[in-house]
Amino acid sequence: MKPLRQQMLEEMQLRGLSTGTQDCYLSAVRRLAAHYHKPPDELSDEELRNYFLYLMNEKQLSSSSCRVAHYAIRFLYVETLKRTWPPDLVVRPAKVSKLPVVLSVAEVQQILSCIRKPRYRVCLSTIYACGLRRGEGISLQVTDIDSQRMMLLVRQGKGAKDRYVPLPESTLEMLRRHWTTHRHPIWLFPAKPRGGKSWKDATAPMSPESLQKVMRAAVQESGIKKHATVHTLRHSYATHLLEADVNLRLIQAYLGHSSPTTTARYTHLTRPTETTATEAINRIMAGMAW
């Protein structure tokens, strides 16, 4: 019989789950096994129930993290082990809706200027300039650049969908200069080879963890107090486009959002919107007698 991990992996592949989702689900199940120090298929319904309570009450995970753990473990039991999920085991942590952190254009420039290694600075600059997710940015390939149409192909984004986004001229020139430093036949941002090998020998793009680490260090060095991550650059891109009066429907397409509702939350973050509202409130309150 195949190991449980391999069984689950194959079930996820058959159902078309993205590699990112597969990694998340496997990590969630691995944490469950580590918590009880025994294989997950040997756990009782009561142990599963206590584990979810532990995640919510002791670990105090966010609602989204709890839901991912629930989806992963339920997938293991229902789809892989072909068991009936305990009918009384309902995991529905309250969903908290928070507005994303957004940087100003000046703050983005300030953070990027603190990054000394060119490959990381160019990658993060491209992520901001094109509104990419972290995984989309590091996975860019040489053939994804359409310099004739000034577009960038984003392969298999969230939901396994391809999309095109506008490629600024300055970003194209930056990417061209960067490529000449390694000339890898596939990746725009190859992982640094070990053992003194050539950049052309890289077999994968740079790791997402290393990029996040560089971003974190740059934010700290910049002195900016906002909790900014790589994904904050994407939020900032969308907000800055809205402030420049770019149509919301276009921004939705550039970001790869399935629903306009997801994109519409950025309208709460734009300065023109806030300024207009503040001016209106001031006019209304000016005549009030307190």
Contacts in CASP RR format, 6 or more apart in sequence:
PFRMAT RR
TARGET T0000
AUTHOR 0000-0000-0000
METHOD contacts of the structure
MODEL  1
MKPLRQQMLEEMQLRGLSTGTQDCYLSAVRRLAAHYHKPPDELSDEELRN
YFLYLMNEKQLSSSSCRVAHYAIRFLYVETLKRTWPPDLVVRPAKVSKLP
VVLSVAEVQQILSCIRKPRYRVCLSTIYACGLRRGEGISLQVTDIDSQRM
MLLVRQGKGAKDRYVPLPESTLEMLRRHWTTHRHPIWLFPAKPRGGKSWK
DATAPMSPESLQKVMRAAVQESGIKKHATVHTLRHSYATHLLEADVNLRL
IQAYLGHSSPTTTARYTHLTRPTETTATEAINRIMAGMAW
2 10 0 8 1.000
4 39 0 8 1.000
4 40 0 8 1.000
4 41 0 8 1.000
4 76 0 8 1.000
4 80 0 8 1.000
5 26 0 8 1.000
5 29 0 8 1.000
7 80 0 8 1.000
8 25 0 8 1.000
8 26 0 8 1.000
8 29 0 8 1.000
8 75 0 8 1.000
8 76 0 8 1.000
8 79 0 8 1.000
8 80 0 8 1.000
9 22 0 8 1.000
9 26 0 8 1.000
11 75 0 8 1.000
11 79 0 8 1.000
11 80 0 8 1.000
12 21 0 8 1.000
12 22 0 8 1.000
12 25 0 8 1.000
12 75 0 8 1.000
13 22 0 8 1.000
15 79 0 8 1.000
16 160 0 8 1.000
17 25 0 8 1.000
18 156 0 8 1.000
18 158 0 8 1.000
18 159 0 8 1.000
18 160 0 8 1.000
24 68 0 8 1.000
24 72 0 8 1.000
25 68 0 8 1.000
25 71 0 8 1.000
25 72 0 8 1.000
25 75 0 8 1.000
25 76 0 8 1.000
26 72 0 8 1.000
27 72 0 8 1.000
28 68 0 8 1.000
28 69 0 8 1.000
28 72 0 8 1.000
28 73 0 8 1.000
29 40 0 8 1.000
29 72 0 8 1.000
29 73 0 8 1.000
29 76 0 8 1.000
31 69 0 8 1.000
32 40 0 8 1.000
32 43 0 8 1.000
32 51 0 8 1.000
32 69 0 8 1.000
32 73 0 8 1.000
33 39 0 8 1.000
33 40 0 8 1.000
35 51 0 8 1.000
35 54 0 8 1.000
36 43 0 8 1.000
36 47 0 8 1.000
36 51 0 8 1.000
40 73 0 8 1.000
40 76 0 8 1.000
41 81 0 8 1.000
43 51 0 8 1.000
45 86 0 8 1.000
45 89 0 8 1.000
48 73 0 8 1.000
48 86 0 8 1.000
48 89 0 8 1.000
49 86 0 8 1.000
49 89 0 8 1.000
52 66 0 8 1.000
52 69 0 8 1.000
52 70 0 8 1.000
52 89 0 8 1.000
52 91 0 8 1.000
55 61 0 8 1.000
55 65 0 8 1.000
55 66 0 8 1.000
55 69 0 8 1.000
56 66 0 8 1.000
56 93 0 8 1.000
61 69 0 8 1.000
62 96 0 8 1.000
63 93 0 8 1.000
63 94 0 8 1.000
63 95 0 8 1.000
63 96 0 8 1.000
64 95 0 8 1.000
66 91 0 8 1.000
66 93 0 8 1.000
67 91 0 8 1.000
67 93 0 8 1.000
70 91 0 8 1.000
74 85 0 8 1.000
77 83 0 8 1.000
77 85 0 8 1.000
78 84 0 8 1.000
78 85 0 8 1.000
99 265 0 8 1.000
99 268 0 8 1.000
99 269 0 8 1.000
100 231 0 8 1.000
100 232 0 8 1.000
100 235 0 8 1.000
100 265 0 8 1.000
100 269 0 8 1.000
101 226 0 8 1.000
101 227 0 8 1.000
101 228 0 8 1.000
101 229 0 8 1.000
101 232 0 8 1.000
101 235 0 8 1.000
102 232 0 8 1.000
102 235 0 8 1.000
102 236 0 8 1.000
102 239 0 8 1.000
102 269 0 8 1.000
103 111 0 8 1.000
103 224 0 8 1.000
103 226 0 8 1.000
103 228 0 8 1.000
103 232 0 8 1.000
103 233 0 8 1.000
103 236 0 8 1.000
104 236 0 8 1.000
105 236 0 8 1.000
105 240 0 8 1.000
107 222 0 8 1.000
107 224 0 8 1.000
107 226 0 8 1.000
107 228 0 8 1.000
108 128 0 8 1.000
108 233 0 8 1.000
108 236 0 8 1.000
110 222 0 8 1.000
110 224 0 8 1.000
111 215 0 8 1.000
111 218 0 8 1.000
111 219 0 8 1.000
111 222 0 8 1.000
111 224 0 8 1.000
111 228 0 8 1.000
112 121 0 8 1.000
112 124 0 8 1.000
112 125 0 8 1.000
112 128 0 8 1.000
112 218 0 8 1.000
113 222 0 8 1.000
114 217 0 8 1.000
114 218 0 8 1.000
114 221 0 8 1.000
114 222 0 8 1.000
115 121 0 8 1.000
115 124 0 8 1.000
115 214 0 8 1.000
115 218 0 8 1.000
117 214 0 8 1.000
118 178 0 8 1.000
118 181 0 8 1.000
119 178 0 8 1.000
119 181 0 8 1.000
119 182 0 8 1.000
119 189 0 8 1.000
119 192 0 8 1.000
119 206 0 8 1.000
120 206 0 8 1.000
120 210 0 8 1.000
120 211 0 8 1.000
120 214 0 8 1.000
122 174 0 8 1.000
122 175 0 8 1.000
122 178 0 8 1.000
122 189 0 8 1.000
123 137 0 8 1.000
123 138 0 8 1.000
123 189 0 8 1.000
123 206 0 8 1.000
123 211 0 8 1.000
124 211 0 8 1.000
124 214 0 8 1.000
124 215 0 8 1.000
124 230 0 8 1.000
124 233 0 8 1.000
125 171 0 8 1.000
125 174 0 8 1.000
126 132 0 8 1.000
126 137 0 8 1.000
126 140 0 8 1.000
126 171 0 8 1.000
126 174 0 8 1.000
126 175 0 8 1.000
126 188 0 8 1.000
127 133 0 8 1.000
127 134 0 8 1.000
127 136 0 8 1.000
127 137 0 8 1.000
127 230 0 8 1.000
127 233 0 8 1.000
127 234 0 8 1.000
128 233 0 8 1.000
128 234 0 8 1.000
128 236 0 8 1.000
128 237 0 8 1.000
129 167 0 8 1.000
129 168 0 8 1.000
129 170 0 8 1.000
129 171 0 8 1.000
129 237 0 8 1.000
130 152 0 8 1.000
130 154 0 8 1.000
130 165 0 8 1.000
130 166 0 8 1.000
130 167 0 8 1.000
130 168 0 8 1.000
130 171 0 8 1.000
130 237 0 8 1.000
130 254 0 8 1.000
131 165 0 8 1.000
131 233 0 8 1.000
131 234 0 8 1.000
131 237 0 8 1.000
131 238 0 8 1.000
131 254 0 8 1.000
131 255 0 8 1.000
132 154 0 8 1.000
132 165 0 8 1.000
132 234 0 8 1.000
133 157 0 8 1.000
133 158 0 8 1.000
133 231 0 8 1.000
133 234 0 8 1.000
134 208 0 8 1.000
134 211 0 8 1.000
134 212 0 8 1.000
134 230 0 8 1.000
134 231 0 8 1.000
135 208 0 8 1.000
136 154 0 8 1.000
136 155 0 8 1.000
136 157 0 8 1.000
137 189 0 8 1.000
138 189 0 8 1.000
138 205 0 8 1.000
138 206 0 8 1.000
138 207 0 8 1.000
138 208 0 8 1.000
138 211 0 8 1.000
139 155 0 8 1.000
139 187 0 8 1.000
139 205 0 8 1.000
140 152 0 8 1.000
140 187 0 8 1.000
140 188 0 8 1.000
140 189 0 8 1.000
140 205 0 8 1.000
141 155 0 8 1.000
141 186 0 8 1.000
141 187 0 8 1.000
141 188 0 8 1.000
142 179 0 8 1.000
142 184 0 8 1.000
142 185 0 8 1.000
142 186 0 8 1.000
142 187 0 8 1.000
142 188 0 8 1.000
143 153 0 8 1.000
144 152 0 8 1.000
144 153 0 8 1.000
144 154 0 8 1.000
144 155 0 8 1.000
144 188 0 8 1.000
145 152 0 8 1.000
145 153 0 8 1.000
145 167 0 8 1.000
145 172 0 8 1.000
145 175 0 8 1.000
145 188 0 8 1.000
146 152 0 8 1.000
146 153 0 8 1.000
146 164 0 8 1.000
146 167 0 8 1.000
147 167 0 8 1.000
147 172 0 8 1.000
150 166 0 8 1.000
150 167 0 8 1.000
150 168 0 8 1.000
150 169 0 8 1.000
150 172 0 8 1.000
151 164 0 8 1.000
151 165 0 8 1.000
151 166 0 8 1.000
151 167 0 8 1.000
152 164 0 8 1.000
152 165 0 8 1.000
152 166 0 8 1.000
152 167 0 8 1.000
153 162 0 8 1.000
153 163 0 8 1.000
153 164 0 8 1.000
154 162 0 8 1.000
154 163 0 8 1.000
154 164 0 8 1.000
154 165 0 8 1.000
154 256 0 8 1.000
155 162 0 8 1.000
156 162 0 8 1.000
157 163 0 8 1.000
157 256 0 8 1.000
158 256 0 8 1.000
159 258 0 8 1.000
161 256 0 8 1.000
163 253 0 8 1.000
163 254 0 8 1.000
163 256 0 8 1.000
165 254 0 8 1.000
166 254 0 8 1.000
175 188 0 8 1.000
178 188 0 8 1.000
179 188 0 8 1.000
181 199 0 8 1.000
182 190 0 8 1.000
182 199 0 8 1.000
182 200 0 8 1.000
182 202 0 8 1.000
183 199 0 8 1.000
183 200 0 8 1.000
184 190 0 8 1.000
184 199 0 8 1.000
184 200 0 8 1.000
184 202 0 8 1.000
185 200 0 8 1.000
187 202 0 8 1.000
187 204 0 8 1.000
187 205 0 8 1.000
188 205 0 8 1.000
189 205 0 8 1.000
189 206 0 8 1.000
190 199 0 8 1.000
190 202 0 8 1.000
190 204 0 8 1.000
190 205 0 8 1.000
190 206 0 8 1.000
191 202 0 8 1.000
191 203 0 8 1.000
191 204 0 8 1.000
191 205 0 8 1.000
191 206 0 8 1.000
191 207 0 8 1.000
192 199 0 8 1.000
192 202 0 8 1.000
192 206 0 8 1.000
193 199 0 8 1.000
193 201 0 8 1.000
193 202 0 8 1.000
208 230 0 8 1.000
211 230 0 8 1.000
212 229 0 8 1.000
212 230 0 8 1.000
215 228 0 8 1.000
215 229 0 8 1.000
215 230 0 8 1.000
216 229 0 8 1.000
219 226 0 8 1.000
219 228 0 8 1.000
226 232 0 8 1.000
234 255 0 8 1.000
235 266 0 8 1.000
235 269 0 8 1.000
238 251 0 8 1.000
238 255 0 8 1.000
238 263 0 8 1.000
238 266 0 8 1.000
239 266 0 8 1.000
239 269 0 8 1.000
239 270 0 8 1.000
241 250 0 8 1.000
241 251 0 8 1.000
241 254 0 8 1.000
242 248 0 8 1.000
242 251 0 8 1.000
242 266 0 8 1.000
242 267 0 8 1.000
242 269 0 8 1.000
242 270 0 8 1.000
243 270 0 8 1.000
243 271 0 8 1.000
243 272 0 8 1.000
248 260 0 8 1.000
248 263 0 8 1.000
248 264 0 8 1.000
248 267 0 8 1.000
249 260 0 8 1.000
251 263 0 8 1.000
251 266 0 8 1.000
252 260 0 8 1.000
252 262 0 8 1.000
252 263 0 8 1.000
255 262 0 8 1.000
255 263 0 8 1.000
257 263 0 8 1.000
267 273 0 8 1.000
END
